[in-house]
Amino acid sequence: MFVEGGGAKKKFLQEGDVLFNEGDPGDAAFIVDSGLIGIYKLVEGEKIELGTLKVGELFGEMAIVDGSKRMAHAVAKEESVVIVIPASTVESRLAKVDPFLRALMKILVNNLRSVHQAYMKRARSVNDYMNAIQFHTEGFRMYLTRSKDSPLSADGLEKLDQIDALLLELRATFKDHPDPRNSALGEADLTRRKSKE
C-alpha cells in the first residue's frame, strides 16, 4: 500500500518493536503495509489487548484529530511494515474539510475515547462483580422483553427472575464482607426497570 506525498514513509519493525506508547503525543498516523500490529493498554497493571491491526488498516489518527495523547501503545506482533503519515499531513488534509464535518469528526473521536474509558473499567470489588451481573441481566431482560411472544423469551425472562433472586441472596451474604478495594464501576443506579409485585 502506498500513500502519496506529504512526507509519508515506511517504517520496518521487528516482532516486539514498540511503535508508540500510551501517553505519547500524536505525531503521526499509521497504515499497516505488512504484518500485524497489536494495540495494548495497561489497566491496573494488567496488559489488555484492544485489537490486532492487519494490512490496510489505519490507526493512531485519533490523537491527531483531537490533539490528545496516545490512549494505548502499539507493538509489532510479527515482522511488520507500517506507513507513517506525519501529523502535519493529516492536519493539512483535515483543514480542507468542511468545518461542520471536522467538528463532527472530533465529537465522534471524543465519544469513542469515552467508550474506551468506560469499557476499560474492570470489576475489582465484590460489589463491582454483583453490579456487573445485575447490569448485564437487566440489558438481557430489555432484549427479551422486546420479543415477549417467543416461548424462548418467556423462559429466558423466568430464568432471569431466578438470577435476580440469587443475586439478592448473594448481596445479603456479602453485605458485611470486608473488602478493602474501592469499587471501580461506580454506584450506578442498577435497580430493576419495572417494579416487582
Contacts in CASP RR format, 6 or more apart in sequence:
PFRMAT RR
TARGET T0000
AUTHOR 0000-0000-0000
METHOD contacts of the structure
MODEL  1
MFVEGGGAKKKFLQEGDVLFNEGDPGDAAFIVDSGLIGIYKLVEGEKIEL
GTLKVGELFGEMAIVDGSKRMAHAVAKEESVVIVIPASTVESRLAKVDPF
LRALMKILVNNLRSVHQAYMKRARSVNDYMNAIQFHTEGFRMYLTRSKDS
PLSADGLEKLDQIDALLLELRATFKDHPDPRNSALGEADLTRRKSKE
1 31 0 8 1.000
1 33 0 8 1.000
1 55 0 8 1.000
1 56 0 8 1.000
1 83 0 8 1.000
2 83 0 8 1.000
3 31 0 8 1.000
3 83 0 8 1.000
3 85 0 8 1.000
5 89 0 8 1.000
6 85 0 8 1.000
6 86 0 8 1.000
6 88 0 8 1.000
6 89 0 8 1.000
6 92 0 8 1.000
7 85 0 8 1.000
7 86 0 8 1.000
7 89 0 8 1.000
8 83 0 8 1.000
8 84 0 8 1.000
8 85 0 8 1.000
8 86 0 8 1.000
8 89 0 8 1.000
9 83 0 8 1.000
9 84 0 8 1.000
10 33 0 8 1.000
10 81 0 8 1.000
10 82 0 8 1.000
10 83 0 8 1.000
10 84 0 8 1.000
11 19 0 8 1.000
11 30 0 8 1.000
11 81 0 8 1.000
11 82 0 8 1.000
11 83 0 8 1.000
11 84 0 8 1.000
12 80 0 8 1.000
12 81 0 8 1.000
13 19 0 8 1.000
13 37 0 8 1.000
13 76 0 8 1.000
13 79 0 8 1.000
13 80 0 8 1.000
13 81 0 8 1.000
13 82 0 8 1.000
14 76 0 8 1.000
14 79 0 8 1.000
15 76 0 8 1.000
15 77 0 8 1.000
15 78 0 8 1.000
15 79 0 8 1.000
15 80 0 8 1.000
16 75 0 8 1.000
16 76 0 8 1.000
16 77 0 8 1.000
17 75 0 8 1.000
17 76 0 8 1.000
18 73 0 8 1.000
18 74 0 8 1.000
18 75 0 8 1.000
19 30 0 8 1.000
19 37 0 8 1.000
19 73 0 8 1.000
19 74 0 8 1.000
19 75 0 8 1.000
19 76 0 8 1.000
19 82 0 8 1.000
20 26 0 8 1.000
20 60 0 8 1.000
20 70 0 8 1.000
20 73 0 8 1.000
20 74 0 8 1.000
21 70 0 8 1.000
21 73 0 8 1.000
22 41 0 8 1.000
22 42 0 8 1.000
22 69 0 8 1.000
22 70 0 8 1.000
22 71 0 8 1.000
22 72 0 8 1.000
22 73 0 8 1.000
23 69 0 8 1.000
23 70 0 8 1.000
23 71 0 8 1.000
24 69 0 8 1.000
24 70 0 8 1.000
25 63 0 8 1.000
25 69 0 8 1.000
25 70 0 8 1.000
26 60 0 8 1.000
26 63 0 8 1.000
26 64 0 8 1.000
26 67 0 8 1.000
26 69 0 8 1.000
26 70 0 8 1.000
26 87 0 8 1.000
27 86 0 8 1.000
27 87 0 8 1.000
28 60 0 8 1.000
28 64 0 8 1.000
28 84 0 8 1.000
28 85 0 8 1.000
28 86 0 8 1.000
28 87 0 8 1.000
29 58 0 8 1.000
29 59 0 8 1.000
29 60 0 8 1.000
29 61 0 8 1.000
29 64 0 8 1.000
29 85 0 8 1.000
29 87 0 8 1.000
29 90 0 8 1.000
30 37 0 8 1.000
30 58 0 8 1.000
30 59 0 8 1.000
30 60 0 8 1.000
30 74 0 8 1.000
30 82 0 8 1.000
30 83 0 8 1.000
30 84 0 8 1.000
30 85 0 8 1.000
31 56 0 8 1.000
31 57 0 8 1.000
31 58 0 8 1.000
31 59 0 8 1.000
31 82 0 8 1.000
31 83 0 8 1.000
31 85 0 8 1.000
32 53 0 8 1.000
32 54 0 8 1.000
32 55 0 8 1.000
32 56 0 8 1.000
32 57 0 8 1.000
32 59 0 8 1.000
32 80 0 8 1.000
32 81 0 8 1.000
32 82 0 8 1.000
33 55 0 8 1.000
33 56 0 8 1.000
33 80 0 8 1.000
33 81 0 8 1.000
33 82 0 8 1.000
33 83 0 8 1.000
34 55 0 8 1.000
34 80 0 8 1.000
34 81 0 8 1.000
35 54 0 8 1.000
35 55 0 8 1.000
35 76 0 8 1.000
35 77 0 8 1.000
35 78 0 8 1.000
35 79 0 8 1.000
35 80 0 8 1.000
35 81 0 8 1.000
36 52 0 8 1.000
36 53 0 8 1.000
36 54 0 8 1.000
36 76 0 8 1.000
36 77 0 8 1.000
36 78 0 8 1.000
36 80 0 8 1.000
37 52 0 8 1.000
37 53 0 8 1.000
37 59 0 8 1.000
37 74 0 8 1.000
37 75 0 8 1.000
37 76 0 8 1.000
37 77 0 8 1.000
37 80 0 8 1.000
37 82 0 8 1.000
38 49 0 8 1.000
38 50 0 8 1.000
38 51 0 8 1.000
38 52 0 8 1.000
38 53 0 8 1.000
38 74 0 8 1.000
38 75 0 8 1.000
38 76 0 8 1.000
38 77 0 8 1.000
39 49 0 8 1.000
39 50 0 8 1.000
39 51 0 8 1.000
39 52 0 8 1.000
39 53 0 8 1.000
39 59 0 8 1.000
39 72 0 8 1.000
39 73 0 8 1.000
39 74 0 8 1.000
40 47 0 8 1.000
40 48 0 8 1.000
40 49 0 8 1.000
40 50 0 8 1.000
40 72 0 8 1.000
40 73 0 8 1.000
40 74 0 8 1.000
40 75 0 8 1.000
41 47 0 8 1.000
41 48 0 8 1.000
41 50 0 8 1.000
41 71 0 8 1.000
41 72 0 8 1.000
41 73 0 8 1.000
41 120 0 8 1.000
42 48 0 8 1.000
43 120 0 8 1.000
43 122 0 8 1.000
44 122 0 8 1.000
44 124 0 8 1.000
44 184 0 8 1.000
46 122 0 8 1.000
48 120 0 8 1.000
50 72 0 8 1.000
50 116 0 8 1.000
52 77 0 8 1.000
53 59 0 8 1.000
59 74 0 8 1.000
60 70 0 8 1.000
60 74 0 8 1.000
61 90 0 8 1.000
62 68 0 8 1.000
62 71 0 8 1.000
62 109 0 8 1.000
62 112 0 8 1.000
62 113 0 8 1.000
63 69 0 8 1.000
63 70 0 8 1.000
63 71 0 8 1.000
64 87 0 8 1.000
64 90 0 8 1.000
64 91 0 8 1.000
65 90 0 8 1.000
65 94 0 8 1.000
65 105 0 8 1.000
65 106 0 8 1.000
65 109 0 8 1.000
66 106 0 8 1.000
66 109 0 8 1.000
66 110 0 8 1.000
66 113 0 8 1.000
68 113 0 8 1.000
71 113 0 8 1.000
71 116 0 8 1.000
94 102 0 8 1.000
94 105 0 8 1.000
97 105 0 8 1.000
121 184 0 8 1.000
121 185 0 8 1.000
122 184 0 8 1.000
123 129 0 8 1.000
123 131 0 8 1.000
123 132 0 8 1.000
123 184 0 8 1.000
123 185 0 8 1.000
124 181 0 8 1.000
124 182 0 8 1.000
124 183 0 8 1.000
124 184 0 8 1.000
125 179 0 8 1.000
125 181 0 8 1.000
125 182 0 8 1.000
125 183 0 8 1.000
125 184 0 8 1.000
126 174 0 8 1.000
126 177 0 8 1.000
126 179 0 8 1.000
127 174 0 8 1.000
127 179 0 8 1.000
127 183 0 8 1.000
128 183 0 8 1.000
128 184 0 8 1.000
128 185 0 8 1.000
128 186 0 8 1.000
130 167 0 8 1.000
130 170 0 8 1.000
130 171 0 8 1.000
130 174 0 8 1.000
131 183 0 8 1.000
131 185 0 8 1.000
131 186 0 8 1.000
131 187 0 8 1.000
131 188 0 8 1.000
131 190 0 8 1.000
132 185 0 8 1.000
133 163 0 8 1.000
133 167 0 8 1.000
134 164 0 8 1.000
134 167 0 8 1.000
134 190 0 8 1.000
135 188 0 8 1.000
135 190 0 8 1.000
137 160 0 8 1.000
137 163 0 8 1.000
137 164 0 8 1.000
137 167 0 8 1.000
138 190 0 8 1.000
138 192 0 8 1.000
138 193 0 8 1.000
140 160 0 8 1.000
141 157 0 8 1.000
141 160 0 8 1.000
141 193 0 8 1.000
142 193 0 8 1.000
144 153 0 8 1.000
144 156 0 8 1.000
144 157 0 8 1.000
144 160 0 8 1.000
145 153 0 8 1.000
145 157 0 8 1.000
147 153 0 8 1.000
148 154 0 8 1.000
148 157 0 8 1.000
164 192 0 8 1.000
END
